[in-house]
Amino acid sequence: MKIRHILLATTCTAALALGGCASNPTNAQVGTGVGAVVGGVAGNAIFGGPVGTIGGAAAAVKFAGR
């Protein structure tokens, strides 16, 4: 039963990953992604832990959407 769940999760992940590559991203999408990564790294460095990472990424995406 556990192997079945792992196979299903892997299949779903692969389908989503391939679907995300169906078209080239716009500059806004690239900027939002880069901002989220940089914000996550900065949040983790400043506040530490997963809460800081998620908070930093969310703040960066929020400011990118202005």
Phi and psi in radians as a Rosetta constraint file:
Dihedral C 1 N 2 CA 2 C 2 CIRCULARHARMONIC -1.170 0.35
Dihedral N 2 CA 2 C 2 N 3 CIRCULARHARMONIC -0.684 0.35
Dihedral C 2 N 3 CA 3 C 3 CIRCULARHARMONIC -1.074 0.35
Dihedral N 3 CA 3 C 3 N 4 CIRCULARHARMONIC -0.654 0.35
Dihedral C 3 N 4 CA 4 C 4 CIRCULARHARMONIC -1.104 0.35
Dihedral N 4 CA 4 C 4 N 5 CIRCULARHARMONIC -0.726 0.35
Dihedral C 4 N 5 CA 5 C 5 CIRCULARHARMONIC -1.168 0.35
Dihedral N 5 CA 5 C 5 N 6 CIRCULARHARMONIC -0.712 0.35
Dihedral C 5 N 6 CA 6 C 6 CIRCULARHARMONIC -1.121 0.35
Dihedral N 6 CA 6 C 6 N 7 CIRCULARHARMONIC -0.745 0.35
Dihedral C 6 N 7 CA 7 C 7 CIRCULARHARMONIC -1.116 0.35
Dihedral N 7 CA 7 C 7 N 8 CIRCULARHARMONIC -0.716 0.35
Dihedral C 7 N 8 CA 8 C 8 CIRCULARHARMONIC -1.139 0.35
Dihedral N 8 CA 8 C 8 N 9 CIRCULARHARMONIC -0.770 0.35
Dihedral C 8 N 9 CA 9 C 9 CIRCULARHARMONIC -1.116 0.35
Dihedral N 9 CA 9 C 9 N 10 CIRCULARHARMONIC -0.701 0.35
Dihedral C 9 N 10 CA 10 C 10 CIRCULARHARMONIC -1.137 0.35
Dihedral N 10 CA 10 C 10 N 11 CIRCULARHARMONIC -0.732 0.35
Dihedral C 10 N 11 CA 11 C 11 CIRCULARHARMONIC -1.123 0.35
Dihedral N 11 CA 11 C 11 N 12 CIRCULARHARMONIC -0.769 0.35
Dihedral C 11 N 12 CA 12 C 12 CIRCULARHARMONIC -1.128 0.35
Dihedral N 12 CA 12 C 12 N 13 CIRCULARHARMONIC -0.718 0.35
Dihedral C 12 N 13 CA 13 C 13 CIRCULARHARMONIC -1.113 0.35
Dihedral N 13 CA 13 C 13 N 14 CIRCULARHARMONIC -0.753 0.35
Dihedral C 13 N 14 CA 14 C 14 CIRCULARHARMONIC -1.125 0.35
Dihedral N 14 CA 14 C 14 N 15 CIRCULARHARMONIC -0.702 0.35
Dihedral C 14 N 15 CA 15 C 15 CIRCULARHARMONIC -1.125 0.35
Dihedral N 15 CA 15 C 15 N 16 CIRCULARHARMONIC -0.745 0.35
Dihedral C 15 N 16 CA 16 C 16 CIRCULARHARMONIC -1.160 0.35
Dihedral N 16 CA 16 C 16 N 17 CIRCULARHARMONIC -0.702 0.35
Dihedral C 16 N 17 CA 17 C 17 CIRCULARHARMONIC -1.134 0.35
Dihedral N 17 CA 17 C 17 N 18 CIRCULARHARMONIC -0.747 0.35
Dihedral C 17 N 18 CA 18 C 18 CIRCULARHARMONIC -1.237 0.35
Dihedral N 18 CA 18 C 18 N 19 CIRCULARHARMONIC -0.606 0.35
Dihedral C 18 N 19 CA 19 C 19 CIRCULARHARMONIC -1.167 0.35
Dihedral N 19 CA 19 C 19 N 20 CIRCULARHARMONIC -0.563 0.35
Dihedral C 19 N 20 CA 20 C 20 CIRCULARHARMONIC -1.217 0.35
Dihedral N 20 CA 20 C 20 N 21 CIRCULARHARMONIC -0.333 0.35
Dihedral C 20 N 21 CA 21 C 21 CIRCULARHARMONIC -1.703 0.35
Dihedral N 21 CA 21 C 21 N 22 CIRCULARHARMONIC 0.263 0.35
Dihedral C 21 N 22 CA 22 C 22 CIRCULARHARMONIC -1.203 0.35
Dihedral N 22 CA 22 C 22 N 23 CIRCULARHARMONIC -0.479 0.35
Dihedral C 22 N 23 CA 23 C 23 CIRCULARHARMONIC -2.498 0.35
Dihedral N 23 CA 23 C 23 N 24 CIRCULARHARMONIC 2.804 0.35
Dihedral C 23 N 24 CA 24 C 24 CIRCULARHARMONIC -1.273 0.35
Dihedral N 24 CA 24 C 24 N 25 CIRCULARHARMONIC 2.442 0.35
Dihedral C 24 N 25 CA 25 C 25 CIRCULARHARMONIC -1.286 0.35
Dihedral N 25 CA 25 C 25 N 26 CIRCULARHARMONIC 2.657 0.35
Dihedral C 25 N 26 CA 26 C 26 CIRCULARHARMONIC -1.355 0.35
Dihedral N 26 CA 26 C 26 N 27 CIRCULARHARMONIC 2.929 0.35
Dihedral C 26 N 27 CA 27 C 27 CIRCULARHARMONIC -1.078 0.35
Dihedral N 27 CA 27 C 27 N 28 CIRCULARHARMONIC -0.612 0.35
Dihedral C 27 N 28 CA 28 C 28 CIRCULARHARMONIC -1.140 0.35
Dihedral N 28 CA 28 C 28 N 29 CIRCULARHARMONIC -0.695 0.35
Dihedral C 28 N 29 CA 29 C 29 CIRCULARHARMONIC -1.177 0.35
Dihedral N 29 CA 29 C 29 N 30 CIRCULARHARMONIC -0.705 0.35
Dihedral C 29 N 30 CA 30 C 30 CIRCULARHARMONIC -1.128 0.35
Dihedral N 30 CA 30 C 30 N 31 CIRCULARHARMONIC -0.767 0.35
Dihedral C 30 N 31 CA 31 C 31 CIRCULARHARMONIC -1.093 0.35
Dihedral N 31 CA 31 C 31 N 32 CIRCULARHARMONIC -0.685 0.35
Dihedral C 31 N 32 CA 32 C 32 CIRCULARHARMONIC -1.143 0.35
Dihedral N 32 CA 32 C 32 N 33 CIRCULARHARMONIC -0.737 0.35
Dihedral C 32 N 33 CA 33 C 33 CIRCULARHARMONIC -1.124 0.35
Dihedral N 33 CA 33 C 33 N 34 CIRCULARHARMONIC -0.785 0.35
Dihedral C 33 N 34 CA 34 C 34 CIRCULARHARMONIC -1.122 0.35
Dihedral N 34 CA 34 C 34 N 35 CIRCULARHARMONIC -0.739 0.35
Dihedral C 34 N 35 CA 35 C 35 CIRCULARHARMONIC -1.084 0.35
Dihedral N 35 CA 35 C 35 N 36 CIRCULARHARMONIC -0.687 0.35
Dihedral C 35 N 36 CA 36 C 36 CIRCULARHARMONIC -1.139 0.35
Dihedral N 36 CA 36 C 36 N 37 CIRCULARHARMONIC -0.715 0.35
Dihedral C 36 N 37 CA 37 C 37 CIRCULARHARMONIC -1.159 0.35
Dihedral N 37 CA 37 C 37 N 38 CIRCULARHARMONIC -0.823 0.35
Dihedral C 37 N 38 CA 38 C 38 CIRCULARHARMONIC -1.115 0.35
Dihedral N 38 CA 38 C 38 N 39 CIRCULARHARMONIC -0.730 0.35
Dihedral C 38 N 39 CA 39 C 39 CIRCULARHARMONIC -1.118 0.35
Dihedral N 39 CA 39 C 39 N 40 CIRCULARHARMONIC -0.667 0.35
Dihedral C 39 N 40 CA 40 C 40 CIRCULARHARMONIC -1.136 0.35
Dihedral N 40 CA 40 C 40 N 41 CIRCULARHARMONIC -0.747 0.35
Dihedral C 40 N 41 CA 41 C 41 CIRCULARHARMONIC -1.133 0.35
Dihedral N 41 CA 41 C 41 N 42 CIRCULARHARMONIC -0.774 0.35
Dihedral C 41 N 42 CA 42 C 42 CIRCULARHARMONIC -1.133 0.35
Dihedral N 42 CA 42 C 42 N 43 CIRCULARHARMONIC -0.731 0.35
Dihedral C 42 N 43 CA 43 C 43 CIRCULARHARMONIC -1.090 0.35
Dihedral N 43 CA 43 C 43 N 44 CIRCULARHARMONIC -0.679 0.35
Dihedral C 43 N 44 CA 44 C 44 CIRCULARHARMONIC -1.201 0.35
Dihedral N 44 CA 44 C 44 N 45 CIRCULARHARMONIC -0.690 0.35
Dihedral C 44 N 45 CA 45 C 45 CIRCULARHARMONIC -1.183 0.35
Dihedral N 45 CA 45 C 45 N 46 CIRCULARHARMONIC -0.651 0.35
Dihedral C 45 N 46 CA 46 C 46 CIRCULARHARMONIC -1.418 0.35
Dihedral N 46 CA 46 C 46 N 47 CIRCULARHARMONIC -0.868 0.35
Dihedral C 46 N 47 CA 47 C 47 CIRCULARHARMONIC -1.777 0.35
Dihedral N 47 CA 47 C 47 N 48 CIRCULARHARMONIC -0.381 0.35
Dihedral C 47 N 48 CA 48 C 48 CIRCULARHARMONIC 1.303 0.35
Dihedral N 48 CA 48 C 48 N 49 CIRCULARHARMONIC 2.657 0.35
Dihedral C 48 N 49 CA 49 C 49 CIRCULARHARMONIC 1.322 0.35
Dihedral N 49 CA 49 C 49 N 50 CIRCULARHARMONIC 3.075 0.35
Dihedral C 49 N 50 CA 50 C 50 CIRCULARHARMONIC -1.181 0.35
Dihedral N 50 CA 50 C 50 N 51 CIRCULARHARMONIC -0.524 0.35
Dihedral C 50 N 51 CA 51 C 51 CIRCULARHARMONIC -1.143 0.35
Dihedral N 51 CA 51 C 51 N 52 CIRCULARHARMONIC -0.736 0.35
Dihedral C 51 N 52 CA 52 C 52 CIRCULARHARMONIC -1.117 0.35
Dihedral N 52 CA 52 C 52 N 53 CIRCULARHARMONIC -0.675 0.35
Dihedral C 52 N 53 CA 53 C 53 CIRCULARHARMONIC -1.128 0.35
Dihedral N 53 CA 53 C 53 N 54 CIRCULARHARMONIC -0.862 0.35
Dihedral C 53 N 54 CA 54 C 54 CIRCULARHARMONIC -1.153 0.35
Dihedral N 54 CA 54 C 54 N 55 CIRCULARHARMONIC -0.726 0.35
Dihedral C 54 N 55 CA 55 C 55 CIRCULARHARMONIC -1.100 0.35
Dihedral N 55 CA 55 C 55 N 56 CIRCULARHARMONIC -0.749 0.35
Dihedral C 55 N 56 CA 56 C 56 CIRCULARHARMONIC -1.132 0.35
Dihedral N 56 CA 56 C 56 N 57 CIRCULARHARMONIC -0.732 0.35
Dihedral C 56 N 57 CA 57 C 57 CIRCULARHARMONIC -1.153 0.35
Dihedral N 57 CA 57 C 57 N 58 CIRCULARHARMONIC -0.734 0.35
Dihedral C 57 N 58 CA 58 C 58 CIRCULARHARMONIC -1.153 0.35
Dihedral N 58 CA 58 C 58 N 59 CIRCULARHARMONIC -0.684 0.35
Dihedral C 58 N 59 CA 59 C 59 CIRCULARHARMONIC -1.142 0.35
Dihedral N 59 CA 59 C 59 N 60 CIRCULARHARMONIC -0.703 0.35
Dihedral C 59 N 60 CA 60 C 60 CIRCULARHARMONIC -1.143 0.35
Dihedral N 60 CA 60 C 60 N 61 CIRCULARHARMONIC -0.720 0.35
Dihedral C 60 N 61 CA 61 C 61 CIRCULARHARMONIC -1.179 0.35
Dihedral N 61 CA 61 C 61 N 62 CIRCULARHARMONIC -0.659 0.35
Dihedral C 61 N 62 CA 62 C 62 CIRCULARHARMONIC -1.094 0.35
Dihedral N 62 CA 62 C 62 N 63 CIRCULARHARMONIC -0.774 0.35
Dihedral C 62 N 63 CA 63 C 63 CIRCULARHARMONIC -1.263 0.35
Dihedral N 63 CA 63 C 63 N 64 CIRCULARHARMONIC -0.495 0.35
Dihedral C 63 N 64 CA 64 C 64 CIRCULARHARMONIC -1.224 0.35
Dihedral N 64 CA 64 C 64 N 65 CIRCULARHARMONIC -0.455 0.35
Dihedral C 64 N 65 CA 65 C 65 CIRCULARHARMONIC -1.404 0.35
Dihedral N 65 CA 65 C 65 N 66 CIRCULARHARMONIC -0.001 0.35
